[in-house]
Amino acid sequence: MNVILLERIAKLGQMGEVVRVKDGFARNYLLPLGKALRANEANKARFEKDRATLEARNLERKSEAQSVAEVLDGKSFVVVRSAGETGQLYGSVAARDIVETLSAEGFTIARNQVDLNQPIKTIGLHSVTLHLHAEVEIAIEINVARSADEAARQSQGENLTSADAIYGVDEDALRPEDFFNPEAEYEADDE
């Protein structure tokens, strides 16, 4: 199906272009969300008539997205989750959790604006891309830790997935003698 794009769509085209897309993509996404019109003579005339309004609205959305991007760009947000000793989370951090963290800090971001291909399943510092507008994209840092104290240590560059970091023990320095006494006499149970 040929459609006229009413806004810039990544990997598809710019505003005003006539592009060929699959019928389902047009019927289920582009047309219902008002991102495109069917490419026929009546709609082409309608687009040309409303072009100035559409461009002004797009420019306004872009400037709003850039103002939010200036505040958010490069910021780090802490997400506290339960995890095992190896740093593996008992759950995961998904786009929904990132949106909730950002909203707690006063930022309104939609879940579909978070570019997270797969959920975060380990503690550590993770870079997440936010698509605020078709032309505005930024990266934020998500600091996933077991506690706020660990998050502060992680942000300073410390690795918290070893026994040394968790318990204060250097696991490479441990010897078998540290766990048992080889000179101890064995006492057998007499039954």
PATI-905959 format. One record per residue: x, y, z of N, C-alpha, C in turn. Coordinates in pm, 1 decimal. Atoms other than C-alpha are relative to their C-alpha. Layout:
N
X, Y, Z, X, Y, Z, X, Y, Z
...
***
This chain:
191
85.0, -117.0, 0.0, 0.0, 0.0, 0.0, 89.8, 123.4, 0.0
-72.3, -126.1, 2.4, 129.9, 347.9, -81.9, -64.7, 97.6, 96.5
50.5, -96.7, -97.5, 98.8, 608.5, 194.3, 83.3, 127.1, -6.8
-69.0, -128.4, -13.8, 189.1, 973.7, 245.0, 33.1, 15.8, 148.0
-40.6, -14.1, -139.9, 390.1, 1020.8, 566.1, -32.5, 139.1, 52.0
34.6, -127.3, -61.9, 260.4, 1293.4, 796.5, 106.1, 45.7, 99.8
-112.8, -34.7, -85.5, 577.5, 1289.2, 1009.3, 117.0, -89.7, -38.0
-118.2, 80.7, 29.2, 931.1, 1155.0, 990.8, -8.9, -130.0, 78.6
1.9, 131.5, -63.9, 944.7, 783.1, 1064.5, 132.6, -66.5, -29.9
-132.5, 59.7, 13.6, 1278.4, 615.6, 1127.1, -4.8, -121.2, -91.9
-18.2, 110.8, 93.7, 1391.3, 372.7, 856.5, -111.6, -9.4, -103.7
109.1, 3.3, 97.3, 1089.6, 466.5, 642.6, 3.0, 123.2, -90.6
-4.6, -118.4, 83.9, 1101.4, 827.5, 526.7, -30.7, 128.1, 74.5
24.0, -133.9, -54.1, 1052.5, 1200.1, 580.7, -146.2, 38.9, -20.1
135.5, -52.1, 14.0, 730.9, 1400.1, 612.6, -26.1, 37.3, -145.6
39.8, -34.4, 135.7, 549.6, 1431.3, 280.3, 38.3, -101.6, -105.4
-40.1, 100.9, 97.3, 713.8, 1134.3, 110.8, -110.9, -102.5, -20.0
90.9, 110.4, 30.2, 501.7, 872.0, -61.3, 84.8, -126.2, 0.8
-78.0, 123.6, -14.0, 632.7, 531.7, 44.8, -92.5, -121.1, -9.5
74.8, 125.2, 8.2, 525.1, 174.7, -14.3, 29.4, -80.6, 125.8
-13.1, 80.6, -121.7, 461.8, -26.5, 304.7, -92.7, -118.9, -10.5
89.5, 115.5, -2.2, 300.4, -356.1, 383.3, -138.2, 43.5, 47.8
137.7, -38.1, -30.2, -76.6, -341.4, 410.0, -29.4, -3.0, 149.9
25.9, 12.4, -143.7, -85.9, -459.8, 772.4, 65.2, 111.2, 79.5
-70.4, -108.1, -68.9, 171.4, -201.5, 884.9, -77.1, 130.5, -15.8
78.0, -122.3, 24.3, -34.4, 74.0, 724.9, -132.1, -3.3, 75.5
132.6, 9.0, -62.2, -372.8, -48.7, 850.8, 5.6, -3.0, 152.3
-3.3, 20.0, -144.7, -263.0, -138.3, 1204.1, 84.1, 102.0, 75.9
-87.9, -92.1, -70.9, -2.6, 127.8, 1281.9, -5.3, 142.2, -56.8
-14.4, -134.4, 56.0, 44.0, 420.7, 1044.3, -132.9, 76.4, -9.2
127.0, -70.0, 19.1, -317.6, 504.5, 960.6, -74.3, 26.0, 132.1
73.2, -27.6, -124.5, -478.7, 460.5, 1306.7, 68.2, 103.5, 90.7
-71.2, -94.6, -85.2, -205.4, 664.8, 1480.2, 16.4, 136.6, -65.1
-7.3, -129.0, 67.2, -232.2, 946.4, 1227.3, 139.0, 35.4, -48.9
-135.5, -24.1, 48.0, 123.1, 904.6, 1104.0, 6.6, 2.3, -152.7
0.2, 4.2, 146.6, 21.5, 861.2, 739.6, -143.5, 5.5, -52.3
127.3, 4.5, 72.7, -259.8, 892.5, 484.9, 18.3, -90.3, -120.8
-7.7, 77.8, 123.8, -342.6, 662.5, 195.8, 38.4, 93.8, -114.2
-47.5, -83.6, 110.8, -174.0, 790.4, -117.9, -100.9, -2.5, -115.0
90.9, -20.5, 113.7, -455.2, 906.0, -346.6, -4.7, 150.7, -27.3
-1.8, -140.8, 40.8, -522.2, 1236.2, -521.9, -65.0, 91.3, 104.3
68.5, -83.2, -100.4, -766.1, 1367.1, -257.8, 89.0, 21.1, 122.2
-86.6, -12.2, -117.3, -523.7, 1294.3, 27.5, 126.7, 79.5, -30.9
-116.9, -80.1, 37.4, -229.4, 1444.5, -163.1, -34.4, 147.9, 5.8
44.6, -139.5, -4.2, -427.2, 1767.9, -203.7, -20.5, 45.0, 144.7
21.6, -30.5, -142.2, -527.9, 1757.5, 165.1, 133.4, 20.8, 71.3
-131.6, -13.4, -64.1, -163.6, 1706.6, 269.2, 65.3, 132.7, -37.0
-61.3, -125.7, 44.0, -41.9, 2000.8, 60.0, -67.0, 120.1, 66.1
73.4, -108.6, -64.5, -313.9, 2220.6, 211.2, 41.5, 13.2, 147.4
-32.4, 0.0, -143.3, -220.7, 2119.6, 570.4, 149.6, -9.9, 28.4
-144.7, 20.2, -16.9, 157.1, 2095.8, 515.4, 61.4, 97.7, 101.1
-57.0, -100.2, -89.7, 241.8, 2419.4, 699.6, -36.5, -29.6, 145.3
43.8, 33.7, -136.0, 38.0, 2317.6, 1004.1, 73.7, -122.3, 52.5
-69.6, 122.9, -41.2, 195.5, 1971.9, 1013.1, 147.5, 27.3, 29.6
-140.5, -32.2, -23.2, 547.8, 2112.5, 983.5, 17.7, 80.4, 128.2
-7.4, -79.9, -122.7, 481.4, 2365.8, 1261.7, -18.8, -89.8, 123.1
24.3, 91.4, -112.3, 342.4, 2092.0, 1489.6, 121.2, -90.6, 22.7
-117.9, 84.8, -10.4, 642.9, 1868.9, 1414.3, 116.7, 77.2, 61.5
-107.8, -83.4, -54.1, 885.4, 2153.6, 1488.6, -21.0, 27.1, 149.5
31.8, -22.6, -142.0, 708.4, 2223.9, 1819.6, 31.3, -123.9, 83.0
-29.7, 125.8, -71.4, 728.5, 1857.0, 1924.6, 150.3, -23.0, 9.8
-145.0, 19.7, 0.6, 1094.8, 1845.6, 1826.3, 67.7, 91.6, 101.3
-61.0, -93.1, -95.9, 1180.1, 2156.3, 2032.6, -29.4, -42.0, 143.2
32.3, 51.8, -134.2, 997.7, 2010.5, 2336.5, 89.1, -119.3, 33.0
-84.1, 117.8, -21.5, 1189.0, 1683.4, 2294.9, 144.4, 40.4, 23.5
-137.9, -44.5, -19.9, 1520.4, 1869.8, 2267.3, 19.9, 63.5, 136.2
-13.0, -60.1, -133.4, 1452.9, 2064.0, 2587.1, 5.1, -108.5, 107.3
-5.8, 113.4, -94.5, 1385.1, 1737.7, 2772.8, 132.9, -72.9, -15.1
-125.5, 70.2, 25.6, 1691.9, 1580.9, 2608.8, 117.5, 71.9, 64.1
-108.5, -75.7, -62.3, 1917.1, 1860.7, 2735.1, 7.9, -28.1, 149.3
2.0, 27.3, -143.5, 1809.3, 1788.1, 3092.1, 39.3, -145.3, 28.6
-21.1, 143.0, -25.0, 1822.1, 1407.2, 3063.2, 133.7, -54.9, -48.7
-116.9, 57.5, 66.4, 2129.9, 1354.6, 2846.5, 115.2, -25.4, 96.9
-113.9, 39.0, -83.0, 2402.8, 1163.9, 3030.8, -31.0, -20.8, 146.2
34.5, 20.2, -140.8, 2213.6, 1143.0, 3360.2, 2.0, -147.6, 36.0
-0.8, 136.3, -50.1, 2233.1, 832.6, 3575.5, -115.5, -17.2, 98.0
112.3, 29.8, -87.0, 1935.5, 674.4, 3750.5, 24.4, -134.0, 68.7
-24.4, 119.7, -79.6, 1951.3, 412.5, 4027.5, -126.1, -83.7, 7.6
109.0, 96.3, -15.0, 1731.0, 102.4, 4024.3, 49.3, -105.8, 97.6
-40.6, 96.0, -102.5, 1750.7, -115.2, 4337.7, -81.4, -128.1, -18.1
62.8, 131.0, 18.7, 1677.5, -486.6, 4287.9, 74.5, -105.8, 81.3
-64.0, 113.1, -67.1, 1748.2, -813.6, 4468.7, 79.9, -79.8, -102.2
-86.1, 74.6, 91.4, 2033.5, -1012.7, 4318.6, 82.0, -99.8, 78.3
-85.9, 101.2, -60.0, 2248.9, -1315.4, 4387.4, 142.9, 49.8, 10.7
-138.8, -37.8, -21.0, 2618.1, -1313.1, 4473.3, 74.3, 25.4, -130.3
-68.7, -17.6, 128.4, 2719.6, -1334.2, 4107.9, -47.8, 123.7, -74.4
51.5, -119.5, 65.1, 2522.7, -1021.3, 4021.7, -121.5, -25.4, -85.6
118.7, 35.6, 77.7, 2235.5, -1204.4, 3853.0, -124.4, 45.1, 76.6
121.3, -47.7, -64.5, 1902.3, -1033.9, 3929.5, -99.7, -113.8, 16.9
105.3, 99.3, -19.4, 1618.7, -1241.1, 4072.5, -116.9, 27.5, -93.8
99.8, -36.8, 100.1, 1388.7, -1055.8, 3833.3, 73.0, 62.2, -117.3
-69.2, -73.0, 105.8, 1476.6, -813.3, 3557.8, -46.8, 144.5, 2.9
38.4, -140.0, 13.8, 1461.7, -444.5, 3475.8, -43.2, 18.6, -144.6
56.1, -15.6, 134.6, 1233.8, -382.8, 3177.6, -27.3, 147.4, -28.5
31.2, -137.7, 40.2, 1125.6, -69.3, 2990.7, -99.7, 63.1, 96.6
100.4, -49.7, -94.3, 830.8, -34.6, 3230.1, 66.2, 51.1, 127.8
-71.2, -40.2, -121.2, 1068.7, -15.6, 3528.7, 79.5, 128.8, -23.2
-75.9, -121.1, 32.2, 1281.0, 248.7, 3355.4, -93.7, 119.7, -6.2
99.0, -107.5, 7.0, 969.6, 457.5, 3283.4, -42.4, 40.6, 140.8
38.6, -30.7, -138.2, 866.2, 430.6, 3651.6, 110.6, 74.7, 73.8
-113.3, -68.3, -63.0, 1214.8, 535.8, 3765.8, 9.4, 144.0, -47.6
-5.3, -135.8, 54.8, 1212.3, 836.2, 3532.5, -117.1, 84.5, 49.5
115.5, -77.2, -47.3, 861.3, 937.7, 3640.9, 15.6, 36.3, 147.6
-26.8, -33.3, -140.3, 970.8, 922.4, 4007.2, 93.5, 120.2, 10.4
-92.1, -114.0, 4.1, 1240.0, 1177.2, 3912.7, -63.8, 122.4, -65.7
71.8, -112.8, 57.0, 978.8, 1399.2, 3743.0, 1.1, 9.0, -150.9
-2.9, 0.2, 146.5, 1024.4, 1302.9, 3375.4, -112.2, -88.7, -51.9
108.3, 77.4, 59.7, 731.6, 1185.8, 3163.2, 49.0, -57.0, -132.7
-47.3, 71.1, 118.2, 849.8, 926.7, 2912.0, -94.6, -117.0, -23.2
85.8, 114.4, 32.7, 632.3, 671.8, 2730.8, 85.7, -126.1, -12.1
-72.8, 126.9, 4.9, 729.0, 305.4, 2738.2, 56.0, -29.3, -138.7
-49.0, 27.6, 134.8, 763.3, 290.9, 2359.9, 116.5, 90.6, -38.8
-114.4, -86.7, 26.4, 1027.3, 566.3, 2377.3, 129.9, -58.1, 55.6
-118.1, 63.8, -58.0, 1265.6, 338.8, 2571.3, 46.5, -110.3, -94.8
-55.4, 98.4, 93.2, 1492.6, 141.5, 2337.0, 77.8, -104.2, 80.0
-60.3, 106.7, -79.1, 1561.9, -174.8, 2534.5, -32.3, -130.8, -70.3
24.2, 120.5, 80.0, 1603.8, -481.2, 2313.2, -32.1, -120.8, 86.5
29.9, 108.9, -92.7, 1606.6, -720.3, 2607.4, 13.8, 53.5, 141.2
-4.0, -50.2, -137.8, 1551.7, -674.7, 2981.0, 140.4, -11.0, 60.0
-127.5, 1.9, -71.3, 1847.7, -599.5, 3207.8, -10.0, -105.8, 108.8
8.3, 111.6, -93.8, 1924.9, -911.1, 3414.0, 119.7, -9.7, 93.6
-116.7, 1.4, -88.2, 2251.4, -822.8, 3593.3, 17.4, 136.6, 63.5
-30.6, -128.3, -60.3, 2364.9, -555.7, 3833.8, 111.9, 64.7, -79.3
-104.9, -71.8, 71.4, 2594.7, -289.1, 3696.1, -54.3, 125.6, -64.0
36.5, -121.4, 72.2, 2588.5, 22.3, 3483.0, -40.0, -36.8, -142.1
52.7, 34.2, 132.5, 2376.8, -8.4, 3168.0, -41.9, 128.0, -71.4
38.7, -114.7, 81.2, 2334.5, 247.8, 2889.5, -130.2, -33.4, -72.4
130.9, 19.8, 62.4, 1977.1, 286.0, 2764.2, -29.1, 121.1, -88.4
31.9, -106.8, 94.4, 1870.1, 488.7, 2459.8, -147.8, 35.0, 9.7
137.3, -49.6, -0.1, 1556.2, 703.3, 2471.7, -25.1, 73.3, -131.1
40.6, -67.3, 123.7, 1380.5, 810.3, 2149.8, -111.4, 98.5, 36.8
97.4, -100.2, -42.5, 1208.1, 1133.1, 2252.7, -80.6, 56.1, -117.0
63.3, -48.3, 123.5, 1121.7, 1232.6, 1894.0, 68.6, -75.2, -113.2
-60.9, 71.4, 112.2, 1192.5, 1088.6, 1551.2, 140.9, 50.9, -30.0
-130.7, -58.6, 27.5, 1493.0, 1321.9, 1529.1, 82.8, 25.4, 125.6
-70.1, -25.5, -126.4, 1593.2, 1338.1, 1898.9, 12.1, -130.9, 77.0
-23.0, 122.3, -77.4, 1753.3, 1043.7, 2075.4, 119.2, 24.6, 91.9
-105.6, -21.4, -99.6, 1966.9, 1040.3, 2390.8, 28.7, -130.4, 72.5
-36.7, 117.2, -79.9, 2142.7, 791.8, 2617.5, 3.0, 39.9, 146.4
-7.9, -17.8, -144.6, 2095.3, 764.4, 2991.2, 65.6, -123.6, 58.2
-65.1, 112.7, -65.4, 2269.5, 538.4, 3239.0, -91.1, -52.4, 109.8
78.3, 64.8, -104.3, 2078.0, 291.1, 3452.8, 97.6, -76.3, 89.2
-89.0, 61.9, -98.0, 2267.9, 187.7, 3767.8, -82.8, -100.3, 79.6
76.2, 105.0, -67.3, 2120.0, -145.4, 3880.5, 87.1, -55.5, 112.5
-77.5, 43.8, -115.6, 2233.7, -238.7, 4232.6, -91.9, -62.2, 103.9
76.0, 62.8, -107.7, 2127.5, -426.9, 4545.6, -46.3, 102.3, 103.5
34.9, -105.0, -96.7, 2120.6, -108.3, 4759.4, 53.3, 133.2, -51.8
-47.5, -133.1, 39.3, 2181.1, 265.4, 4735.0, 150.3, 12.9, 24.5
-143.5, -2.3, -29.4, 2524.3, 214.6, 4895.6, 79.1, -67.8, -112.1
-66.6, 69.7, 110.5, 2622.0, -38.8, 4628.5, -7.2, 81.9, -129.1
12.9, -82.8, 120.1, 2491.3, 196.1, 4359.0, 105.3, 110.3, 0.3
-102.4, -104.3, -9.5, 2723.6, 469.3, 4485.3, 138.4, -58.4, -27.2
-129.0, 65.1, 23.8, 3018.2, 226.8, 4487.3, 15.9, -36.1, -147.8
-4.7, 36.0, 142.4, 2930.6, 107.8, 4135.3, 25.0, 121.2, -87.2
-16.9, -120.4, 81.3, 2911.7, 462.2, 4002.3, 143.1, 51.9, 5.7
-140.9, -37.8, -9.9, 3270.9, 512.2, 4121.6, 89.4, -98.6, -73.0
-76.5, 92.7, 82.6, 3378.2, 218.1, 3904.8, 29.8, -133.3, 65.2
-27.7, 125.8, -69.3, 3379.9, -67.6, 4156.1, -86.5, -112.5, -56.8
72.0, 117.8, 48.0, 3278.7, -417.2, 4039.3, -56.2, -73.0, 121.3
64.1, 58.6, -117.3, 3027.5, -568.7, 4282.5, -45.3, -144.0, -20.8
42.2, 137.9, 24.2, 2998.4, -920.6, 4143.0, 96.3, -101.3, 58.7
-94.3, 94.7, -60.0, 3287.8, -1074.6, 4339.1, -22.0, -5.7, 151.0
12.8, 16.2, -144.9, 3302.8, -1203.0, 4696.7, 75.2, 111.2, 72.7
-77.1, -107.9, -60.5, 3564.5, -938.0, 4772.4, -86.0, 125.3, 13.6
82.4, -119.5, -2.7, 3321.4, -660.8, 4684.5, -119.8, -15.7, 92.5
120.0, 21.3, -80.0, 3025.9, -818.4, 4862.7, 33.0, -17.5, 147.4
-28.8, 35.3, -138.8, 3185.3, -957.1, 5179.6, 129.2, 60.4, 53.5
-127.1, -54.4, -44.7, 3521.6, -778.4, 5193.4, 106.7, -107.1, 13.3
-94.6, 110.8, -5.6, 3708.1, -1106.9, 5139.1, 61.5, -16.6, -138.5
-67.5, 25.4, 127.2, 3970.1, -1158.8, 4870.3, -1.2, -150.5, -21.9
18.0, 144.2, 18.0, 3865.0, -1500.7, 4740.3, 122.7, -68.3, -58.5
-121.8, 59.5, 54.7, 4197.4, -1555.6, 4560.5, 103.7, -25.6, 108.4
-98.1, 14.4, -107.7, 4388.5, -1525.1, 4889.9, -38.4, -111.6, 98.2
43.4, 105.2, -92.8, 4187.9, -1798.3, 5068.1, 72.1, -131.1, -29.0
-68.0, 128.9, 10.3, 4366.3, -2128.9, 5138.5, -84.5, -103.9, 73.4
77.5, 102.6, -69.6, 4224.8, -2462.5, 5254.8, 16.4, 6.9, 151.9
-23.4, -7.5, -144.6, 4380.2, -2405.4, 5598.9, -89.8, 103.5, 66.2
88.7, -101.2, -56.3, 4150.8, -2106.9, 5644.0, -135.5, -59.0, 38.3
130.8, 59.4, -24.6, 3851.8, -2341.0, 5650.2, 1.8, -114.0, 101.1
-7.8, 108.7, -97.0, 3973.6, -2632.7, 5861.2, 143.7, -12.5, 51.8
-129.7, 17.8, -64.2, 4258.9, -2728.6, 6091.2, 48.6, -141.6, -29.3
-44.9, 134.3, 35.3, 4461.2, -3021.2, 5948.9, 57.0, -77.1, 119.8
-54.3, 68.5, -117.6, 4615.6, -3098.8, 6292.6, -108.0, -41.9, 98.6
106.6, 34.7, -94.1, 4278.3, -3136.0, 6462.0, -23.9, -149.4, -2.2
25.7, 144.1, -9.0, 4201.3, -3484.6, 6588.4, -143.0, -28.2, -39.9
130.3, 39.6, 46.0, 3914.2, -3660.6, 6430.5, -68.0, -81.6, 111.2
72.8, 72.1, -104.5, 3652.1, -3773.8, 6681.4, -110.5, -79.7, -67.9
98.7, 88.1, 60.9, 3449.3, -4070.7, 6569.1, -118.0, -13.7, 95.4
118.6, 21.8, -81.8, 3097.7, -4118.8, 6690.9, -7.0, -146.8, 38.8
13.3, 137.5, -47.8, 3072.6, -4429.3, 6903.5, -146.1, -28.7, 23.5
139.5, 31.5, -17.8, 2734.8, -4579.8, 6867.0, -18.6, -139.9, 43.3
***
